[in-house]
Amino acid sequence: MTQRKDLRVLNRKSLWGAVVGVVIAVVWVAFDGLAVLLVVGLAAAGWVIGTIFDRPDFYIGLLERIKER
């Protein structure tokens, strides 16, 4: 019984992955690759900034270790 449930979850994740891939491909073709790269870059920068605000102690420790080198 649990195997069937696990397979359904796996199929849903793979379905969502396929849908996201199709959306990215359509946006890439429709709006040119550079625009998509810009959006992905800005999203990554926003993610980094958000994680810095969420967990500043991790990044402070990381910067201290880099400084000690």
C-alpha positions as a LaTeX table, in Angstrom:
\begin{tabular}{lrrr}
\hline
Residue & $x$ (\AA) & $y$ (\AA) & $z$ (\AA) \\
\hline
Met1 & 0.00 & 0.00 & 0.00 \\
Thr2 & 2.81 & 2.47 & 0.85 \\
Gln3 & 4.63 & 1.72 & $-2.40$ \\
Arg4 & 1.64 & 2.86 & $-4.43$ \\
Lys5 & 1.43 & 6.05 & $-2.39$ \\
Asp6 & 5.14 & 6.69 & $-2.89$ \\
Leu7 & 4.80 & 6.14 & $-6.64$ \\
Arg8 & 1.94 & 8.63 & $-6.85$ \\
Val9 & 4.06 & 11.27 & $-5.12$ \\
Leu10 & 6.97 & 10.51 & $-7.44$ \\
Asn11 & 4.75 & 10.81 & $-10.47$ \\
Arg12 & 3.40 & 14.14 & $-9.28$ \\
Lys13 & 6.90 & 15.51 & $-8.77$ \\
Ser14 & 8.00 & 14.31 & $-12.18$ \\
Leu15 & 4.86 & 15.78 & $-13.72$ \\
Trp16 & 5.52 & 19.14 & $-12.07$ \\
Gly17 & 9.13 & 18.99 & $-13.25$ \\
Ala18 & 7.98 & 18.35 & $-16.80$ \\
Val19 & 5.48 & 21.22 & $-16.63$ \\
Val20 & 8.13 & 23.60 & $-15.29$ \\
Gly21 & 10.50 & 22.51 & $-18.06$ \\
Val22 & 7.89 & 23.18 & $-20.72$ \\
Val23 & 7.09 & 26.61 & $-19.27$ \\
Ile24 & 10.78 & 27.53 & $-19.18$ \\
Ala25 & 11.21 & 26.38 & $-22.78$ \\
Val26 & 8.20 & 28.38 & $-23.98$ \\
Val27 & 9.31 & 31.51 & $-22.13$ \\
Trp28 & 12.85 & 31.06 & $-23.48$ \\
Val29 & 11.63 & 30.94 & $-27.06$ \\
Ala30 & 8.98 & 33.64 & $-26.67$ \\
Phe31 & 11.04 & 36.25 & $-24.81$ \\
Asp32 & 14.58 & 35.45 & $-25.94$ \\
Gly33 & 17.16 & 33.62 & $-23.85$ \\
Leu34 & 18.79 & 36.73 & $-22.41$ \\
Ala35 & 15.56 & 37.85 & $-20.73$ \\
Val36 & 15.15 & 34.44 & $-19.12$ \\
Leu37 & 18.75 & 34.47 & $-17.88$ \\
Leu38 & 18.18 & 37.93 & $-16.41$ \\
Val39 & 15.08 & 36.74 & $-14.55$ \\
Val40 & 16.87 & 33.63 & $-13.28$ \\
Gly41 & 19.85 & 35.73 & $-12.16$ \\
Leu42 & 17.64 & 38.21 & $-10.31$ \\
Ala43 & 15.71 & 35.37 & $-8.68$ \\
Ala44 & 18.97 & 33.77 & $-7.52$ \\
Ala45 & 20.18 & 37.10 & $-6.13$ \\
Gly46 & 16.88 & 37.54 & $-4.29$ \\
Trp47 & 17.17 & 34.04 & $-2.88$ \\
Val48 & 20.68 & 34.73 & $-1.60$ \\
Ile49 & 19.61 & 38.01 & 0.00 \\
Gly50 & 16.60 & 36.31 & 1.58 \\
Thr51 & 18.69 & 33.52 & 3.04 \\
Ile52 & 21.18 & 36.06 & 4.41 \\
Phe53 & 18.34 & 37.76 & 6.29 \\
Asp54 & 16.91 & 34.42 & 7.44 \\
Arg55 & 20.19 & 32.90 & 8.65 \\
Pro56 & 22.80 & 35.61 & 9.18 \\
Asp57 & 24.80 & 33.47 & 11.63 \\
Phe58 & 25.59 & 30.95 & 8.88 \\
Tyr59 & 26.95 & 33.63 & 6.56 \\
Ile60 & 28.86 & 35.39 & 9.33 \\
Gly61 & 30.58 & 32.10 & 10.15 \\
Leu62 & 31.29 & 31.53 & 6.46 \\
Leu63 & 32.85 & 34.97 & 6.08 \\
Glu64 & 34.96 & 34.43 & 9.24 \\
Arg65 & 36.28 & 31.14 & 7.86 \\
Ile66 & 37.15 & 32.82 & 4.55 \\
Lys67 & 38.90 & 35.64 & 6.43 \\
Glu68 & 41.04 & 33.15 & 8.39 \\
Arg69 & 42.47 & 31.63 & 5.22 \\
\hline
\end{tabular}
